[in-house]
C-alpha cells in the first residue's frame, strides 16, 4: 500500500537528503518509517530517528537529545 512512498523516501535518503515522515494519527507514518529504515539498514546505511513532542518546543535541540 505504501510501497511507492517508501521507495521515494529511500531514493531521497540514498541521495543524501534528510527524510521527514509526517501526517495525522493513523495515516501510516510508522509503517512507512519501518519500511524505509528496514531497507536502509539492509543496505548498511545509518538511520537516525528523531521524535518531536509539543511539550518540548521550548527546549533547544530536544529532538536531537531524545
C-alpha positions as CSV (number, residue, x, y, z in Angstrom):
1,X,0.0,0.0,0.0
2,X,2.8,2.4,0.9
3,X,5.4,0.9,-1.4
4,X,5.6,4.0,-3.7
5,X,6.1,6.3,-0.7
6,X,8.7,4.0,0.8
7,X,10.6,3.8,-2.5
8,X,10.6,7.6,-2.9
9,X,11.8,8.1,0.7
10,X,14.6,5.6,0.1
11,X,15.6,7.3,-3.1
12,X,15.9,10.7,-1.4
13,X,17.8,9.2,1.6
14,X,20.3,7.4,-0.7
15,X,20.9,10.7,-2.5
16,X,21.8,12.3,0.8
17,X,18.6,14.1,1.7
18,X,17.0,14.0,5.1
19,X,13.6,12.4,5.0
20,X,10.8,13.6,7.3
21,X,7.7,11.5,7.6
22,X,4.7,13.5,8.8
23,X,0.9,13.0,8.9
24,X,-2.1,12.7,11.1
25,X,-2.6,9.9,13.6
26,X,-3.4,6.6,11.8
27,X,-2.1,7.7,8.4
28,X,0.6,5.1,8.2
29,X,3.7,7.0,9.3
30,X,5.1,4.2,11.4
31,X,4.5,1.7,8.6
32,X,6.3,3.9,6.1
33,X,9.1,4.6,8.6
34,X,9.6,0.9,9.3
35,X,9.7,0.1,5.6
36,X,12.3,2.8,4.9
37,X,14.5,2.0,7.9
38,X,14.4,-1.7,7.2
39,X,15.7,-1.2,3.6
40,X,18.3,1.4,4.6
41,X,19.6,-0.8,7.3
42,X,19.7,-3.8,4.9
43,X,21.9,-1.6,2.7
44,X,24.1,-1.0,5.8
45,X,23.2,2.7,6.0
46,X,22.9,4.6,9.3
47,X,19.4,5.6,10.3
48,X,18.6,8.3,12.9
49,X,15.1,8.6,14.3
50,X,14.0,11.9,15.8
51,X,10.7,12.3,17.5
52,X,9.3,15.7,18.4
53,X,7.0,16.4,21.3
54,X,4.9,19.5,21.6
55,X,5.8,19.7,25.3
56,X,9.5,20.2,24.3
57,X,9.1,23.1,21.8
58,X,10.9,25.5,24.2
59,X,13.9,23.1,24.7
60,X,16.6,23.8,22.1
61,X,17.7,20.7,20.2
62,X,15.3,18.5,22.3
63,X,14.8,16.2,19.3
64,X,18.5,15.6,18.9
65,X,18.8,14.8,22.6
66,X,15.9,12.3,22.6
